[in-house]
Amino acid sequence: SKTFHKILNTKTDEQQMEITYNGDSEIINIKFTSNGKKEFQKHFKFNLIEVDSQLMTIPDEEADIEFIIEHIKYSSIIDELTLFNDTLSFKINEDEIFMNASGMEGEMTATINTDDVEEFSSIETDDDSYIVNQSFAIKYLKHMCQFNKVSKWLTVKVSQNRPISYIYKMDNESYLRMYLAPKMDDV
């Protein structure tokens, strides 16, 4: 993912991205092209790696909470919360998204009203209780937020005791989806 991130950082707004893969090759080709005279054409070869591990699959189920937010605003909040702790606590109800990082040097809480995001949906609850109340390693959330060149909008899906999902839509059929498991309480 680090190499792919480096490649994406060379793309300009005027360039189109084309990714090609020949099923029997160990290389992915990525091209950035543009019709503009002042834009350079770029071509990358990206080596695939083979990882010998059991493939983990996450079933495609409805999330308890789903919201779409402008990527740059969300990423900025995550960067600021990183200054105060290595753990981000999410508490989400039907009205607000609370994010908190508290450590030795201080504490920061960011509150996003669900009316202020592009789209918001959640399961229904009988009272004002939190639908989601869990923590994540903020370092990895920050890494997952570094794909601003892929899409202006970020879709966040989260359910209690399940991984959080970040989805960057590239066009009607293509997307980049990442997952991060919640931190478990010490027992």
C-alpha positions as CSV (number, residue, x, y, z in Angstrom):
1,S,0.0,0.0,0.0
2,K,2.9,2.4,0.6
3,T,4.1,2.0,-3.0
4,F,0.6,2.5,-4.3
5,H,0.2,5.6,-2.2
6,K,3.5,7.0,-3.6
7,I,2.2,6.4,-7.1
8,L,-1.2,8.1,-6.4
9,N,0.6,11.1,-5.0
10,T,2.2,11.8,-8.4
11,K,-1.3,12.2,-10.1
12,T,-2.5,15.7,-10.9
13,D,-6.2,16.7,-11.0
14,E,-6.1,17.0,-14.9
15,Q,-4.8,13.4,-15.3
16,Q,-6.9,10.3,-15.8
17,M,-5.7,7.0,-14.3
18,E,-5.7,3.7,-16.1
19,I,-4.8,0.5,-14.3
20,T,-4.1,-2.7,-16.3
21,Y,-3.3,-6.2,-15.1
22,N,-2.6,-9.3,-17.2
23,G,-3.9,-12.2,-15.1
24,D,-0.6,-14.3,-15.4
25,S,1.8,-11.4,-14.7
26,E,3.3,-10.3,-11.4
27,I,3.1,-6.6,-12.4
28,I,0.3,-4.1,-12.4
29,N,0.7,-1.2,-14.9
30,I,-0.6,2.2,-14.0
31,K,-0.8,5.1,-16.4
32,F,-1.6,8.8,-15.8
33,T,-2.6,10.5,-19.0
34,S,-3.9,13.9,-20.0
35,N,-4.8,15.8,-23.1
36,G,-3.3,19.0,-21.7
37,K,-0.1,20.2,-23.3
38,K,1.6,21.1,-20.0
39,E,0.9,17.7,-18.4
40,F,3.4,14.9,-18.6
41,Q,2.3,11.3,-19.3
42,K,3.4,8.9,-16.5
43,H,3.7,5.2,-16.5
44,F,4.4,3.0,-13.5
45,K,5.0,-0.7,-13.0
46,F,4.0,-2.0,-9.6
47,N,5.2,-5.4,-8.4
48,L,2.7,-7.7,-6.8
49,I,3.7,-9.7,-3.8
50,E,2.5,-13.0,-2.7
51,V,1.6,-13.3,0.9
52,D,1.3,-16.8,2.4
53,S,-1.5,-16.3,4.9
54,Q,-5.1,-17.3,5.3
55,L,-7.4,-14.9,3.5
56,M,-9.6,-13.1,5.9
57,T,-13.0,-12.2,4.5
58,I,-15.5,-9.8,6.0
59,P,-19.1,-10.6,5.0
60,D,-20.8,-7.8,3.1
61,E,-23.5,-6.9,5.6
62,E,-25.4,-3.7,6.4
63,A,-23.6,-1.5,8.8
64,D,-25.2,0.0,11.9
65,I,-24.0,3.4,10.9
66,E,-23.0,4.7,7.4
67,F,-22.1,8.3,6.5
68,I,-20.5,10.1,3.7
69,I,-18.2,13.0,4.5
70,E,-15.9,15.3,2.5
71,H,-12.5,13.5,2.7
72,I,-10.4,16.6,3.5
73,K,-12.5,17.6,6.5
74,Y,-12.6,14.1,8.0
75,S,-8.8,13.6,7.4
76,S,-8.1,17.0,9.0
77,I,-10.0,16.0,12.2
78,I,-8.1,12.6,12.3
79,D,-4.8,14.4,12.0
80,E,-5.6,16.7,14.9
81,L,-6.8,13.9,17.1
82,T,-3.6,12.1,16.5
83,L,-1.8,14.7,18.5
84,F,-3.4,13.6,21.7
85,N,-3.4,9.8,21.8
86,D,-2.9,6.6,19.8
87,T,-6.5,5.5,20.3
88,L,-9.6,7.1,18.9
89,S,-12.9,6.5,20.6
90,F,-16.0,6.7,18.5
91,K,-19.4,7.2,20.0
92,I,-22.2,7.6,17.4
93,N,-25.9,8.1,17.9
94,E,-28.6,9.2,15.4
95,D,-27.7,12.9,16.0
96,E,-23.9,13.2,16.5
97,I,-20.6,11.6,15.8
98,F,-18.3,12.0,18.8
99,M,-14.5,11.3,18.3
100,N,-12.2,11.5,21.3
101,A,-8.5,11.2,21.8
102,S,-7.3,11.6,25.4
103,G,-3.7,11.1,26.6
104,M,-1.0,12.4,29.0
105,E,-0.7,15.7,27.1
106,G,-4.3,16.6,26.9
107,E,-7.6,15.7,25.3
108,M,-9.5,16.5,22.1
109,T,-13.1,15.8,21.3
110,A,-14.6,16.5,17.8
111,T,-18.3,16.4,17.4
112,I,-19.9,16.2,14.0
113,N,-23.6,16.8,13.7
114,T,-25.2,14.2,11.5
115,D,-26.9,17.0,9.6
116,D,-23.5,18.3,8.6
117,V,-22.4,15.2,6.7
118,E,-23.3,14.6,3.0
119,E,-25.4,11.5,3.9
120,F,-26.1,9.7,7.1
121,S,-28.0,6.5,7.9
122,S,-28.3,4.3,11.0
123,I,-30.3,1.6,12.5
124,E,-33.2,2.7,14.6
125,T,-32.9,2.8,18.4
126,D,-35.6,3.2,21.1
127,D,-33.7,5.7,23.2
128,D,-30.8,8.2,22.9
129,S,-28.2,5.5,23.5
130,Y,-25.1,5.1,21.4
131,I,-25.4,2.8,18.4
132,V,-21.6,2.5,18.2
133,N,-19.2,2.9,21.1
134,Q,-15.7,1.5,20.3
135,S,-12.1,2.4,19.8
136,F,-9.6,2.2,17.0
137,A,-5.8,2.6,16.6
138,I,-5.7,6.2,15.3
139,K,-2.3,5.6,13.5
140,Y,-4.0,3.2,11.1
141,L,-7.0,5.4,10.6
142,K,-4.6,8.2,9.6
143,H,-2.9,5.9,7.1
144,M,-6.3,5.0,5.6
145,C,-7.1,8.7,5.2
146,Q,-4.1,9.3,2.9
147,F,-6.0,8.5,-0.3
148,N,-7.3,12.0,-1.0
149,K,-6.4,11.8,-4.6
150,V,-8.7,8.9,-5.2
151,S,-12.0,10.6,-4.2
152,K,-13.3,13.8,-2.7
153,W,-15.8,11.9,-0.6
154,L,-15.2,9.2,2.0
155,T,-17.9,6.7,3.0
156,V,-17.5,5.4,6.5
157,K,-19.3,2.3,7.6
158,V,-19.2,1.1,11.2
159,S,-21.0,-1.4,13.4
160,Q,-20.6,-2.3,17.0
161,N,-17.9,-5.0,17.5
162,R,-17.1,-5.1,13.8
163,P,-14.3,-3.5,11.7
164,I,-14.7,0.1,10.5
165,S,-14.7,0.4,6.7
166,Y,-13.5,3.3,4.6
167,I,-14.7,3.4,1.0
168,Y,-13.3,5.7,-1.7
169,K,-15.5,5.6,-4.8
170,M,-13.4,6.2,-8.0
171,D,-16.2,6.0,-10.5
172,N,-19.5,4.1,-10.9
173,E,-18.1,0.7,-10.6
174,S,-14.6,1.1,-9.0
175,Y,-13.8,1.7,-5.4
176,L,-11.1,1.3,-2.8
177,R,-12.3,-0.2,0.5
178,M,-10.2,-0.6,3.6
179,Y,-11.0,-2.2,7.0
180,L,-9.6,-1.7,10.5
181,A,-10.6,-4.0,13.4
182,P,-11.6,-2.2,16.7
183,K,-9.3,-2.3,19.7
184,M,-10.4,-5.0,22.2
185,D,-10.9,-4.2,25.9
186,D,-8.2,-5.8,28.1
187,V,-9.9,-8.6,30.0
